[in-house]
Amino acid sequence: MSSLRADNIAPYIGLAQRANAVLYGEDIILERIKFAKVVLIDSDASDKYKERLLKKIKGCPVYITANLKTALHKDGVNSVAVTNDNLANAIIEILR
């Protein structure tokens, strides 16, 4: 899976954050996966972390993106899920 830059999706992530439509981190994402419309994993995350998430997430598009932490304006977050349909679709269209 190739790494895509999060710069182009940063405005959509910002909107999702303001709409409380973002799940942060592996535990929360897996706990509430039925609400996730798209999952984004930071390319800086360890390979083990990426593999673990990719194995556990089914039925939801997953993208590995560079600079996700910068787009989120949060350090220490390696993955997020967007729960809003329209924002997730916009992100998916950009990352395709």
N, C-alpha and C positions, 0 to 999 in steps of 0.2 A: 504494500500500500504506500503510495507516494505521500510526501508531506506537502501540505498546502499552507500558504501564508494566511494568517488570521486578519491581516490588515484590512482586507476588503469586507470582511463580515463584522468588524468592530462596531459599526453603527447599529447593526441588528442585535448584536449581543448587548449593547448598551440599552437599547429599547426593551429587550427581554428582561434585563436586570431591573429596569424601572417599573416593569409590569409584574414583577415578582414571578417571572416565568422561567427561572433558571434554578437548576439543582446543582449544587457544588459538591464534588468529590465522589469517590467510588462508592462508599457506604450508602450515602443518600440516593445516589443514582440507582443502585441495585435494589434498594428498598422500595423505591417509587418508580421503577422502570416502566410500569404500565402507563404512566403519564408522559414519558419522554417521547418526543417526536424526532429528535436528532441528538446524537451524543458526539461531543468534540473532545479529543484527547490531545494534550500538548506533546509535540514531538520531542521535547526535552525529558519527558517522563522515561523511566527505565523500561527496558524491553520486557522485563517480567511483568511490570504493571500493565503495559499495553496488551500483552498476551492474555493476562488474567481477565481484563475487561472485555476484550474481543471474544473470549470464550463464553463469558457469562451473558453477554447482551445478544439477544435474539429478537428479530422482528422490528428492529429500529436501525436506521442508517447510522453508521459510525464513521467519523472522519478524523484523521490525524493531521493536526494543523501546527504550523510553526508560529511562535509568538502569541500563543493563546493567553498567557499570563499578562502580556502587555495589553491585549484587547480587553481583558477583564479588569485591568487595574488592580489585580490581586496577586500577591506572591503566594506560593505554596499550594496553588490549586492546579492540579494536573488534568482534571477532566470536568466537564460540565454537560448538562443535558438541558435542552430548551424544550419547554412544555407547551408553548403557544404554537398552534398549527400554522398560522400565517407567517410568523417570524421564522419558524423552522423551515418552512417551504422556501422562503427567500434565501436562507442560509444554504440550503441544499442546492438551489439553482446556481448560486455563486460558486460553490465548491465542486460542482459537477465537472 
